[in-house]
Amino acid sequence: MVPPTTNVASAPSLPPVTATPTSSMPNKINDVQTAALDGILELKGIPFEELAKEAFEYNNEEAVNLPTKEELSYQQAVMIIKYGNEKFRK
């Protein structure tokens, strides 16, 4: 006896989820990073400029003419968030 076959519709193929910039995602800070950064700033009441300057100096990056929060690149936001998390959330 042959088992009955069922017709199963295949699920559409979805693109992989990525947290790194791609050609379709601009190299700018995203909403998740903005929320994470705002959380760190509110946690200790530290001004963005102070946290950014410390993070850039800690990572041996030039801390002159720092970008505003809205002008941060994806990588700069990662650097500042990582620094803030390590400094304040231990």
Biopython code that builds the backbone (N, CA, C, O; Angstrom):
import numpy as np
from Bio.PDB.StructureBuilder import StructureBuilder

atoms = [
    (1, "MET", "N", (0.842, -1.176, 0.000)),
    (1, "MET", "CA", (0.000, 0.000, 0.000)),
    (1, "MET", "C", (0.890, 1.242, 0.000)),
    (1, "MET", "O", (1.843, 1.329, 0.775)),
    (2, "VAL", "N", (0.580, 2.188, -0.860)),
    (2, "VAL", "CA", (1.347, 3.418, -1.001)),
    (2, "VAL", "C", (0.678, 4.494, -0.159)),
    (2, "VAL", "O", (-0.527, 4.713, -0.288)),
    (3, "PRO", "N", (1.458, 5.189, 0.724)),
    (3, "PRO", "CA", (0.839, 6.244, 1.550)),
    (3, "PRO", "C", (0.386, 7.406, 0.664)),
    (3, "PRO", "O", (1.006, 7.704, -0.357)),
    (4, "PRO", "N", (-0.687, 8.045, 1.068)),
    (4, "PRO", "CA", (-1.180, 9.178, 0.279)),
    (4, "PRO", "C", (-0.171, 10.325, 0.338)),
    (4, "PRO", "O", (0.503, 10.512, 1.351)),
    (5, "THR", "N", (-0.073, 11.067, -0.715)),
    (5, "THR", "CA", (0.824, 12.227, -0.741)),
    (5, "THR", "C", (0.023, 13.474, -0.424)),
    (5, "THR", "O", (-1.150, 13.600, -0.775)),
    (6, "THR", "N", (0.675, 14.359, 0.229)),
    (6, "THR", "CA", (0.031, 15.640, 0.526)),
    (6, "THR", "C", (0.750, 16.721, -0.244)),
    (6, "THR", "O", (1.965, 16.673, -0.437)),
    (7, "ASN", "N", (0.009, 17.658, -0.661)),
    (7, "ASN", "CA", (0.557, 18.770, -1.410)),
    (7, "ASN", "C", (0.863, 19.890, -0.426)),
    (7, "ASN", "O", (-0.052, 20.575, 0.032)),
    (8, "VAL", "N", (2.107, 20.082, -0.101)),
    (8, "VAL", "CA", (2.508, 21.106, 0.858)),
    (8, "VAL", "C", (3.089, 22.278, 0.078)),
    (8, "VAL", "O", (4.046, 22.134, -0.683)),
    (9, "ALA", "N", (2.495, 23.416, 0.288)),
    (9, "ALA", "CA", (3.010, 24.622, -0.372)),
    (9, "ALA", "C", (4.316, 25.008, 0.289)),
    (9, "ALA", "O", (4.420, 25.005, 1.515)),
    (10, "SER", "N", (5.292, 25.334, -0.500)),
    (10, "SER", "CA", (6.577, 25.730, 0.080)),
    (10, "SER", "C", (6.505, 27.178, 0.547)),
    (10, "SER", "O", (5.860, 28.024, -0.073)),
    (11, "ALA", "N", (7.182, 27.433, 1.651)),
    (11, "ALA", "CA", (7.224, 28.794, 2.207)),
    (11, "ALA", "C", (8.098, 29.656, 1.313)),
    (11, "ALA", "O", (9.084, 29.173, 0.755)),
    (12, "PRO", "N", (7.748, 30.915, 1.173)),
    (12, "PRO", "CA", (8.593, 31.791, 0.350)),
    (12, "PRO", "C", (9.966, 31.944, 0.995)),
    (12, "PRO", "O", (10.099, 31.961, 2.218)),
    (13, "SER", "N", (10.947, 32.052, 0.173)),
    (13, "SER", "CA", (12.312, 32.232, 0.659)),
    (13, "SER", "C", (12.494, 33.675, 1.103)),
    (13, "SER", "O", (12.286, 34.608, 0.327)),
    (14, "LEU", "N", (12.885, 33.845, 2.360)),
    (14, "LEU", "CA", (13.093, 35.182, 2.907)),
    (14, "LEU", "C", (14.581, 35.480, 2.968)),
    (14, "LEU", "O", (15.388, 34.569, 3.156)),
    (15, "PRO", "N", (14.951, 36.738, 2.813)),
    (15, "PRO", "CA", (16.376, 37.079, 2.923)),
    (15, "PRO", "C", (16.850, 36.895, 4.356)),
    (15, "PRO", "O", (16.057, 37.029, 5.288)),
    (16, "PRO", "N", (18.126, 36.590, 4.548)),
    (16, "PRO", "CA", (18.638, 36.432, 5.912)),
    (16, "PRO", "C", (18.565, 37.741, 6.687)),
    (16, "PRO", "O", (18.686, 38.827, 6.119)),
    (17, "VAL", "N", (18.368, 37.619, 7.980)),
    (17, "VAL", "CA", (18.351, 38.797, 8.853)),
    (17, "VAL", "C", (19.793, 39.129, 9.188)),
    (17, "VAL", "O", (20.580, 38.251, 9.541)),
    (18, "THR", "N", (20.126, 40.382, 9.076)),
    (18, "THR", "CA", (21.497, 40.803, 9.346)),
    (18, "THR", "C", (21.506, 42.074, 10.178)),
    (18, "THR", "O", (20.622, 42.921, 10.049)),
    (19, "ALA", "N", (22.510, 42.197, 11.030)),
    (19, "ALA", "CA", (22.640, 43.402, 11.849)),
    (19, "ALA", "C", (23.757, 44.291, 11.320)),
    (19, "ALA", "O", (24.047, 45.340, 11.896)),
    (20, "THR", "N", (24.374, 43.879, 10.241)),
    (20, "THR", "CA", (25.437, 44.683, 9.671)),
    (20, "THR", "C", (24.925, 45.390, 8.429)),
    (20, "THR", "O", (23.985, 44.918, 7.790)),
    (21, "PRO", "N", (25.526, 46.502, 8.087)),
    (21, "PRO", "CA", (25.039, 47.248, 6.931)),
    (21, "PRO", "C", (25.189, 46.447, 5.643)),
    (21, "PRO", "O", (26.167, 45.721, 5.466)),
    (22, "THR", "N", (24.239, 46.578, 4.766)),
    (22, "THR", "CA", (24.305, 45.965, 3.445)),
    (22, "THR", "C", (24.126, 47.068, 2.420)),
    (22, "THR", "O", (23.923, 48.230, 2.771)),
    (23, "SER", "N", (24.202, 46.702, 1.171)),
    (23, "SER", "CA", (24.064, 47.724, 0.135)),
    (23, "SER", "C", (22.677, 48.355, 0.158)),
    (23, "SER", "O", (22.514, 49.496, -0.273)),
    (24, "SER", "N", (21.659, 47.618, 0.663)),
    (24, "SER", "CA", (20.317, 48.195, 0.720)),
    (24, "SER", "C", (20.058, 48.940, 2.021)),
    (24, "SER", "O", (19.023, 49.591, 2.164)),
    (25, "MET", "N", (20.988, 48.852, 2.975)),
    (25, "MET", "CA", (20.827, 49.526, 4.261)),
    (25, "MET", "C", (21.932, 50.568, 4.388)),
    (25, "MET", "O", (23.112, 50.218, 4.373)),
    (26, "PRO", "N", (21.573, 51.827, 4.512)),
    (26, "PRO", "CA", (22.605, 52.857, 4.581)),
    (26, "PRO", "C", (23.514, 52.664, 5.790)),
    (26, "PRO", "O", (23.117, 52.066, 6.790)),
    (27, "ASN", "N", (24.705, 53.163, 5.688)),
    (27, "ASN", "CA", (25.694, 53.039, 6.749)),
    (27, "ASN", "C", (25.452, 54.108, 7.809)),
    (27, "ASN", "O", (26.356, 54.876, 8.140)),
    (28, "LYS", "N", (24.245, 54.155, 8.334)),
    (28, "LYS", "CA", (23.864, 55.114, 9.370)),
    (28, "LYS", "C", (23.285, 54.370, 10.552)),
    (28, "LYS", "O", (22.906, 53.204, 10.443)),
    (29, "ILE", "N", (23.218, 55.048, 11.678)),
    (29, "ILE", "CA", (22.655, 54.487, 12.895)),
    (29, "ILE", "C", (21.203, 54.079, 12.644)),
    (29, "ILE", "O", (20.454, 54.807, 11.993)),
    (30, "ASN", "N", (20.807, 52.912, 13.161)),
    (30, "ASN", "CA", (19.437, 52.458, 12.958)),
    (30, "ASN", "C", (18.609, 52.657, 14.230)),
    (30, "ASN", "O", (19.133, 53.087, 15.257)),
    (31, "ASP", "N", (17.322, 52.344, 14.154)),
    (31, "ASP", "CA", (16.409, 52.571, 15.280)),
    (31, "ASP", "C", (16.801, 51.776, 16.523)),
    (31, "ASP", "O", (16.687, 52.280, 17.641)),
    (32, "VAL", "N", (17.256, 50.554, 16.342)),
    (32, "VAL", "CA", (17.666, 49.721, 17.483)),
    (32, "VAL", "C", (18.877, 50.340, 18.169)),
    (32, "VAL", "O", (18.946, 50.387, 19.397)),
    (33, "GLN", "N", (19.822, 50.810, 17.378)),
    (33, "GLN", "CA", (21.003, 51.449, 17.954)),
    (33, "GLN", "C", (20.630, 52.749, 18.659)),
    (33, "GLN", "O", (21.170, 53.060, 19.721)),
    (34, "THR", "N", (19.717, 53.499, 18.077)),
    (34, "THR", "CA", (19.269, 54.744, 18.711)),
    (34, "THR", "C", (18.661, 54.449, 20.070)),
    (34, "THR", "O", (18.947, 55.146, 21.044)),
    (35, "ALA", "N", (17.819, 53.415, 20.144)),
    (35, "ALA", "CA", (17.191, 53.049, 21.419)),
    (35, "ALA", "C", (18.242, 52.588, 22.428)),
    (35, "ALA", "O", (18.170, 52.951, 23.602)),
    (36, "ALA", "N", (19.211, 51.796, 21.984)),
    (36, "ALA", "CA", (20.266, 51.319, 22.891)),
    (36, "ALA", "C", (21.096, 52.487, 23.405)),
    (36, "ALA", "O", (21.409, 52.557, 24.593)),
    (37, "LEU", "N", (21.445, 53.385, 22.526)),
    (37, "LEU", "CA", (22.247, 54.552, 22.908)),
    (37, "LEU", "C", (21.476, 55.451, 23.858)),
    (37, "LEU", "O", (22.027, 55.916, 24.855)),
    (38, "ASP", "N", (20.214, 55.699, 23.563)),
    (38, "ASP", "CA", (19.386, 56.519, 24.452)),
    (38, "ASP", "C", (19.265, 55.881, 25.833)),
    (38, "ASP", "O", (19.282, 56.579, 26.847)),
    (39, "GLY", "N", (19.145, 54.558, 25.873)),
    (39, "GLY", "CA", (19.066, 53.856, 27.152)),
    (39, "GLY", "C", (20.313, 54.042, 27.989)),
    (39, "GLY", "O", (20.230, 54.258, 29.198)),
    (40, "ILE", "N", (21.459, 53.959, 27.358)),
    (40, "ILE", "CA", (22.732, 54.155, 28.067)),
    (40, "ILE", "C", (22.834, 55.584, 28.580)),
    (40, "ILE", "O", (23.231, 55.813, 29.723)),
    (41, "LEU", "N", (22.479, 56.540, 27.739)),
    (41, "LEU", "CA", (22.570, 57.947, 28.128)),
    (41, "LEU", "C", (21.633, 58.258, 29.286)),
    (41, "LEU", "O", (22.000, 58.995, 30.202)),
    (42, "GLU", "N", (20.423, 57.699, 29.252)),
    (42, "GLU", "CA", (19.452, 57.943, 30.326)),
    (42, "GLU", "C", (19.843, 57.231, 31.608)),
    (42, "GLU", "O", (19.563, 57.718, 32.704)),
    (43, "LEU", "N", (20.494, 56.074, 31.475)),
    (43, "LEU", "CA", (20.879, 55.278, 32.638)),
    (43, "LEU", "C", (21.755, 56.072, 33.605)),
    (43, "LEU", "O", (21.570, 56.006, 34.820)),
    (44, "LYS", "N", (22.692, 56.808, 33.065)),
    (44, "LYS", "CA", (23.630, 57.562, 33.905)),
    (44, "LYS", "C", (23.503, 59.064, 33.756)),
    (44, "LYS", "O", (24.223, 59.810, 34.419)),
    (45, "GLY", "N", (22.602, 59.524, 32.901)),
    (45, "GLY", "CA", (22.428, 60.960, 32.723)),
    (45, "GLY", "C", (23.642, 61.629, 32.112)),
    (45, "GLY", "O", (23.888, 62.812, 32.347)),
    (46, "ILE", "N", (24.399, 60.880, 31.332)),
    (46, "ILE", "CA", (25.604, 61.421, 30.709)),
    (46, "ILE", "C", (25.230, 62.034, 29.357)),
    (46, "ILE", "O", (24.430, 61.459, 28.619)),
    (47, "PRO", "N", (25.797, 63.185, 29.030)),
    (47, "PRO", "CA", (25.524, 63.781, 27.719)),
    (47, "PRO", "C", (26.152, 62.936, 26.605)),
    (47, "PRO", "O", (27.211, 62.338, 26.792)),
    (48, "PHE", "N", (25.495, 62.893, 25.462)),
    (48, "PHE", "CA", (26.000, 62.125, 24.323)),
    (48, "PHE", "C", (27.427, 62.524, 23.973)),
    (48, "PHE", "O", (28.274, 61.660, 23.745)),
    (49, "GLU", "N", (27.698, 63.807, 23.928)),
    (49, "GLU", "CA", (29.016, 64.291, 23.521)),
    (49, "GLU", "C", (30.115, 63.729, 24.420)),
    (49, "GLU", "O", (31.190, 63.369, 23.941)),
    (50, "GLU", "N", (29.842, 63.656, 25.723)),
    (50, "GLU", "CA", (30.834, 63.134, 26.669)),
    (50, "GLU", "C", (31.078, 61.642, 26.444)),
    (50, "GLU", "O", (32.223, 61.193, 26.407)),
    (51, "LEU", "N", (29.998, 60.883, 26.296)),
    (51, "LEU", "CA", (30.130, 59.438, 26.075)),
    (51, "LEU", "C", (30.845, 59.161, 24.750)),
    (51, "LEU", "O", (31.726, 58.305, 24.682)),
    (52, "ALA", "N", (30.462, 59.889, 23.702)),
    (52, "ALA", "CA", (31.083, 59.693, 22.394)),
    (52, "ALA", "C", (32.582, 59.998, 22.455)),
    (52, "ALA", "O", (33.390, 59.236, 21.925)),
    (53, "LYS", "N", (32.954, 61.105, 23.096)),
    (53, "LYS", "CA", (34.371, 61.486, 23.196)),
    (53, "LYS", "C", (35.156, 60.403, 23.933)),
    (53, "LYS", "O", (36.239, 60.016, 23.494)),
    (54, "GLU", "N", (34.616, 59.911, 25.053)),
    (54, "GLU", "CA", (35.287, 58.853, 25.813)),
    (54, "GLU", "C", (35.436, 57.585, 24.968)),
    (54, "GLU", "O", (36.495, 56.959, 24.964)),
    (55, "ALA", "N", (34.375, 57.213, 24.259)),
    (55, "ALA", "CA", (34.401, 55.992, 23.446)),
    (55, "ALA", "C", (35.418, 56.110, 22.315)),
    (55, "ALA", "O", (36.164, 55.168, 22.047)),
    (56, "PHE", "N", (35.448, 57.265, 21.651)),
    (56, "PHE", "CA", (36.408, 57.456, 20.567)),
    (56, "PHE", "C", (37.830, 57.401, 21.106)),
    (56, "PHE", "O", (38.691, 56.751, 20.514)),
    (57, "GLU", "N", (38.086, 58.076, 22.223)),
    (57, "GLU", "CA", (39.433, 58.074, 22.804)),
    (57, "GLU", "C", (39.826, 56.669, 23.262)),
    (57, "GLU", "O", (40.961, 56.244, 23.047)),
    (58, "TYR", "N", (38.905, 55.951, 23.884)),
    (58, "TYR", "CA", (39.163, 54.591, 24.358)),
    (58, "TYR", "C", (39.556, 53.674, 23.196)),
    (58, "TYR", "O", (40.395, 52.786, 23.348)),
    (59, "ASN", "N", (38.946, 53.900, 22.053)),
    (59, "ASN", "CA", (39.198, 53.069, 20.872)),
    (59, "ASN", "C", (40.266, 53.657, 19.951)),
    (59, "ASN", "O", (40.392, 53.257, 18.794)),
    (60, "ASN", "N", (41.033, 54.613, 20.481)),
    (60, "ASN", "CA", (42.132, 55.248, 19.733)),
    (60, "ASN", "C", (41.664, 55.844, 18.406)),
    (60, "ASN", "O", (42.368, 55.788, 17.398)),
    (61, "GLU", "N", (40.468, 56.411, 18.434)),
    (61, "GLU", "CA", (39.930, 57.111, 17.267)),
    (61, "GLU", "C", (40.065, 58.605, 17.521)),
    (61, "GLU", "O", (40.088, 59.043, 18.671)),
    (62, "GLU", "N", (40.152, 59.377, 16.463)),
    (62, "GLU", "CA", (40.258, 60.825, 16.590)),
    (62, "GLU", "C", (38.971, 61.376, 17.208)),
    (62, "GLU", "O", (37.877, 61.144, 16.692)),
    (63, "ALA", "N", (39.111, 62.101, 18.310)),
    (63, "ALA", "CA", (37.955, 62.633, 19.044)),
    (63, "ALA", "C", (37.755, 64.117, 18.777)),
    (63, "ALA", "O", (37.312, 64.853, 19.659)),
    (64, "VAL", "N", (38.076, 64.559, 17.574)),
    (64, "VAL", "CA", (37.899, 65.950, 17.174)),
    (64, "VAL", "C", (36.792, 65.982, 16.124)),
    (64, "VAL", "O", (36.718, 65.107, 15.262)),
    (65, "ASN", "N", (35.940, 66.990, 16.205)),
    (65, "ASN", "CA", (34.813, 67.109, 15.272)),
    (65, "ASN", "C", (33.955, 65.847, 15.261)),
    (65, "ASN", "O", (33.676, 65.279, 14.204)),
    (66, "LEU", "N", (33.543, 65.420, 16.445)),
    (66, "LEU", "CA", (32.728, 64.212, 16.566)),
    (66, "LEU", "C", (31.365, 64.410, 15.904)),
    (66, "LEU", "O", (30.822, 65.514, 15.924)),
    (67, "PRO", "N", (30.813, 63.354, 15.322)),
    (67, "PRO", "CA", (29.484, 63.471, 14.731)),
    (67, "PRO", "C", (28.418, 63.592, 15.818)),
    (67, "PRO", "O", (28.623, 63.175, 16.958)),
    (68, "THR", "N", (27.287, 64.166, 15.446)),
    (68, "THR", "CA", (26.146, 64.178, 16.363)),
    (68, "THR", "C", (25.560, 62.774, 16.389)),
    (68, "THR", "O", (25.928, 61.929, 15.572)),
    (69, "LYS", "N", (24.660, 62.525, 17.313)),
    (69, "LYS", "CA", (24.034, 61.203, 17.415)),
    (69, "LYS", "C", (23.358, 60.828, 16.095)),
    (69, "LYS", "O", (23.425, 59.674, 15.672)),
    (70, "GLU", "N", (22.715, 61.780, 15.451)),
    (70, "GLU", "CA", (22.000, 61.525, 14.206)),
    (70, "GLU", "C", (22.947, 61.295, 13.031)),
    (70, "GLU", "O", (22.553, 60.697, 12.030)),
    (71, "GLU", "N", (24.185, 61.761, 13.140)),
    (71, "GLU", "CA", (25.160, 61.633, 12.049)),
    (71, "GLU", "C", (26.066, 60.412, 12.188)),
    (71, "GLU", "O", (26.901, 60.163, 11.318)),
    (72, "LEU", "N", (25.914, 59.656, 13.257)),
    (72, "LEU", "CA", (26.787, 58.508, 13.486)),
    (72, "LEU", "C", (26.666, 57.485, 12.369)),
    (72, "LEU", "O", (25.586, 57.262, 11.823)),
    (73, "SER", "N", (27.784, 56.874, 12.043)),
    (73, "SER", "CA", (27.751, 55.732, 11.133)),
    (73, "SER", "C", (27.366, 54.505, 11.961)),
    (73, "SER", "O", (27.381, 54.532, 13.191)),
    (74, "TYR", "N", (27.031, 53.459, 11.270)),
    (74, "TYR", "CA", (26.689, 52.202, 11.939)),
    (74, "TYR", "C", (27.836, 51.756, 12.855)),
    (74, "TYR", "O", (27.608, 51.412, 14.015)),
    (75, "GLN", "N", (29.061, 51.764, 12.336)),
    (75, "GLN", "CA", (30.218, 51.302, 13.104)),
    (75, "GLN", "C", (30.530, 52.212, 14.289)),
    (75, "GLN", "O", (30.906, 51.727, 15.356)),
    (76, "GLN", "N", (30.380, 53.511, 14.114)),
    (76, "GLN", "CA", (30.598, 54.434, 15.230)),
    (76, "GLN", "C", (29.577, 54.177, 16.337)),
    (76, "GLN", "O", (29.922, 54.193, 17.519)),
    (77, "ALA", "N", (28.329, 53.943, 15.958)),
    (77, "ALA", "CA", (27.288, 53.656, 16.947)),
    (77, "ALA", "C", (27.607, 52.369, 17.704)),
    (77, "ALA", "O", (27.446, 52.311, 18.923)),
    (78, "VAL", "N", (28.054, 51.346, 16.994)),
    (78, "VAL", "CA", (28.429, 50.088, 17.644)),
    (78, "VAL", "C", (29.534, 50.340, 18.664)),
    (78, "VAL", "O", (29.479, 49.836, 19.785)),
    (79, "MET", "N", (30.532, 51.117, 18.273)),
    (79, "MET", "CA", (31.667, 51.409, 19.158)),
    (79, "MET", "C", (31.205, 52.132, 20.425)),
    (79, "MET", "O", (31.627, 51.776, 21.526)),
    (80, "ILE", "N", (30.353, 53.132, 20.281)),
    (80, "ILE", "CA", (29.899, 53.917, 21.435)),
    (80, "ILE", "C", (28.991, 53.077, 22.332)),
    (80, "ILE", "O", (29.119, 53.127, 23.556)),
    (81, "ILE", "N", (28.087, 52.315, 21.745)),
    (81, "ILE", "CA", (27.178, 51.472, 22.531)),
    (81, "ILE", "C", (27.969, 50.417, 23.294)),
    (81, "ILE", "O", (27.712, 50.181, 24.475)),
    (82, "LYS", "N", (28.920, 49.786, 22.635)),
    (82, "LYS", "CA", (29.745, 48.773, 23.306)),
    (82, "LYS", "C", (30.504, 49.396, 24.474)),
    (82, "LYS", "O", (30.550, 48.830, 25.566)),
    (83, "TYR", "N", (31.092, 50.552, 24.240)),
    (83, "TYR", "CA", (31.828, 51.241, 25.305)),
    (83, "TYR", "C", (30.892, 51.586, 26.466)),
    (83, "TYR", "O", (31.218, 51.337, 27.626)),
    (84, "GLY", "N", (29.735, 52.156, 26.150)),
    (84, "GLY", "CA", (28.774, 52.521, 27.197)),
    (84, "GLY", "C", (28.284, 51.327, 27.985)),
    (84, "GLY", "O", (28.147, 51.399, 29.206)),
    (85, "ASN", "N", (28.016, 50.220, 27.292)),
    (85, "ASN", "CA", (27.570, 49.010, 27.982)),
    (85, "ASN", "C", (28.647, 48.482, 28.918)),
    (85, "ASN", "O", (28.355, 48.100, 30.051)),
    (86, "GLU", "N", (29.886, 48.460, 28.449)),
    (86, "GLU", "CA", (30.976, 47.966, 29.277)),
    (86, "GLU", "C", (31.218, 48.885, 30.475)),
    (86, "GLU", "O", (31.552, 48.411, 31.561)),
    (87, "LYS", "N", (31.057, 50.164, 30.288)),
    (87, "LYS", "CA", (31.319, 51.130, 31.370)),
    (87, "LYS", "C", (30.204, 51.164, 32.405)),
    (87, "LYS", "O", (30.482, 51.215, 33.603)),
    (88, "PHE", "N", (28.940, 51.136, 31.965)),
    (88, "PHE", "CA", (27.833, 51.389, 32.878)),
    (88, "PHE", "C", (26.966, 50.197, 33.245)),
    (88, "PHE", "O", (26.271, 50.250, 34.260)),
    (89, "ARG", "N", (26.977, 49.146, 32.479)),
    (89, "ARG", "CA", (26.032, 48.054, 32.726)),
    (89, "ARG", "C", (26.665, 46.821, 33.366)),
    (89, "ARG", "O", (26.086, 45.736, 33.315)),
    (90, "LYS", "N", (27.814, 46.970, 33.951)),
    (90, "LYS", "CA", (28.466, 45.831, 34.618)),
    (90, "LYS", "C", (27.878, 45.602, 35.978)),
    (90, "LYS", "O", (28.300, 44.688, 36.687)),
]
sb = StructureBuilder()
sb.init_structure("model")
sb.init_model(0)
sb.init_chain("A")
sb.init_seg("    ")
for serial, (resi, resn, name, xyz) in enumerate(atoms, 1):
    if name == "N":
        sb.init_residue(resn, " ", resi, " ")
    sb.init_atom(name, np.array(xyz, "f"), 0.0, 1.0, " ", f" {name:<3s}", serial, name[0])
structure = sb.get_structure()
